[in-house]
Amino acid sequence: MKLTRYTDYALRVLMHLAVQPRQLTSISTIARSYGISQNHLVKVVQDLRVAGFVEAARGRTGGIRLARPPEEIRLGEVVRHTEEGFDLVNCASCLIAPACALTGALHQALGAFMAVLDGYTIADLTNTRSEALRRLLAIPGAQAA
């Protein structure tokens, strides 16, 4: 299974925010850190805000931050929200669909994939590596190695 760039960006935003969970950060700062388009991130962040993963503060000193502790944001929850659908194959017009076991096998595989993602939180991805992530993302307060 291949996840979309949209999901990739959503996870990157959440990881960036998780290494400084209470601090407000701008979308432009996150875009610069990853070297990706700010325009792409605006839509992703807006969606994450509506879904309750991110909160925003307006104004000159505003920005975004996690709306919940990183320990409460499961990867499977984010992926389910950001991915359009999980149909791995289209069996509707297939001649052998009534006698085929492929669909069941693929659904079982997808279930296993999502179960693994459900076992991880954003905190799991960042807690033990937060200092290295801060340094790589050029977040102030990171200590040189």
VMD Tcl script that draws the C-alpha trace (Angstrom):
set ca {
  {0.00 0.00 0.00}
  {1.23 3.46 -0.83}
  {0.10 6.45 1.19}
  {-0.56 9.77 -0.50}
  {1.67 12.82 -0.25}
  {-1.20 14.47 1.64}
  {-0.95 11.85 4.41}
  {2.84 12.14 4.41}
  {2.59 15.90 4.90}
  {-0.05 15.52 7.62}
  {2.19 13.13 9.56}
  {5.20 15.41 9.09}
  {3.26 18.41 10.42}
  {2.15 16.44 13.48}
  {5.69 15.20 14.13}
  {7.07 18.73 13.82}
  {4.51 20.01 16.30}
  {5.11 17.06 18.65}
  {8.73 17.95 19.31}
  {7.48 21.27 20.72}
  {3.92 20.36 21.71}
  {2.80 23.52 23.52}
  {4.63 26.05 21.37}
  {2.93 27.87 18.50}
  {4.58 27.36 15.13}
  {3.82 28.87 11.75}
  {3.00 26.87 8.64}
  {5.81 28.70 6.84}
  {8.29 27.53 9.49}
  {7.20 23.93 9.02}
  {7.34 24.25 5.22}
  {10.87 25.69 5.41}
  {12.00 22.96 7.80}
  {10.95 20.22 5.39}
  {11.69 22.12 2.18}
  {8.12 21.73 0.92}
  {5.55 24.17 -0.45}
  {3.71 26.28 2.10}
  {0.68 26.23 -0.20}
  {0.51 22.44 0.10}
  {0.67 22.62 3.88}
  {-2.06 25.22 4.27}
  {-4.74 22.79 3.06}
  {-3.31 19.92 5.11}
  {-3.14 22.02 8.29}
  {-6.67 23.33 7.78}
  {-7.91 19.75 7.49}
  {-5.95 18.69 10.59}
  {-7.49 21.63 12.46}
  {-11.06 20.73 11.46}
  {-10.37 17.09 12.46}
  {-9.16 18.16 15.91}
  {-5.51 17.19 15.58}
  {-4.24 20.79 15.45}
  {-5.41 24.05 16.95}
  {-4.72 27.48 15.52}
  {-4.27 30.90 17.07}
  {-4.78 33.91 14.82}
  {-2.90 37.15 14.79}
  {0.63 38.41 14.55}
  {1.88 36.07 17.27}
  {-0.41 33.23 16.25}
  {0.39 29.86 14.78}
  {-0.52 26.22 15.16}
  {0.12 23.54 17.76}
  {-1.17 20.10 18.63}
  {-4.74 20.12 19.90}
  {-4.13 16.94 21.91}
  {-1.06 15.42 23.56}
  {1.07 13.49 21.04}
  {0.49 10.35 23.13}
  {-3.20 10.52 22.19}
  {-2.80 10.82 18.42}
  {-2.66 7.37 16.82}
  {-1.13 6.99 13.38}
  {-4.01 4.81 12.21}
  {-6.46 7.56 13.15}
  {-4.53 10.12 11.08}
  {-4.16 7.78 8.09}
  {-7.85 6.86 8.15}
  {-8.69 10.57 8.17}
  {-6.32 11.67 5.41}
  {-6.62 8.81 2.94}
  {-9.57 8.89 0.54}
  {-10.27 5.17 0.50}
  {-8.75 1.82 1.08}
  {-9.98 -0.18 -1.89}
  {-6.79 -1.94 -2.91}
  {-8.38 -3.37 -6.05}
  {-11.64 -2.78 -7.90}
  {-13.48 -6.09 -7.98}
  {-16.85 -4.72 -9.13}
  {-16.44 -5.56 -12.80}
  {-14.14 -8.57 -12.46}
  {-15.36 -11.81 -14.03}
  {-14.05 -14.03 -11.23}
  {-15.22 -11.83 -8.31}
  {-17.95 -14.27 -7.16}
  {-15.40 -17.07 -6.70}
  {-12.27 -15.06 -5.83}
  {-10.56 -15.03 -2.44}
  {-8.22 -12.14 -3.33}
  {-10.55 -9.50 -1.90}
  {-10.65 -11.24 1.47}
  {-6.89 -11.63 1.56}
  {-6.37 -7.95 0.72}
  {-8.87 -6.83 3.36}
  {-7.07 -8.98 5.92}
  {-3.71 -7.47 4.89}
  {-5.12 -3.95 5.11}
  {-6.51 -4.74 8.56}
  {-3.08 -5.90 9.69}
  {-1.46 -2.75 8.25}
  {-3.90 -0.49 10.07}
  {-3.56 -2.50 13.30}
  {0.19 -1.82 13.27}
  {-0.40 1.91 12.70}
  {-2.97 1.92 15.51}
  {-0.23 0.60 17.80}
  {1.84 3.78 17.36}
  {1.26 7.37 18.40}
  {2.89 10.57 17.22}
  {4.76 10.54 20.55}
  {6.21 7.11 19.71}
  {7.72 8.61 16.57}
  {9.21 11.63 18.29}
  {9.86 11.17 22.01}
  {13.10 9.23 21.89}
  {14.40 11.25 18.96}
  {13.07 14.72 19.77}
  {16.45 16.40 20.16}
  {17.74 14.99 16.86}
  {14.47 15.97 15.15}
  {14.70 19.51 16.53}
  {18.23 19.80 15.18}
  {17.34 18.41 11.75}
  {14.27 20.64 11.50}
  {16.27 23.69 12.68}
  {13.93 24.26 15.63}
  {15.34 26.78 18.11}
  {16.61 25.24 21.32}
  {18.15 22.18 19.65}
  {21.57 21.34 20.95}
  {24.41 20.75 18.50}
  {25.70 17.21 18.23}
}
mol new
graphics top color blue
foreach p $ca { graphics top sphere $p radius 0.5 }
foreach p [lrange $ca 0 end-1] q [lrange $ca 1 end] { graphics top cylinder $p $q radius 0.2 }
display resetview
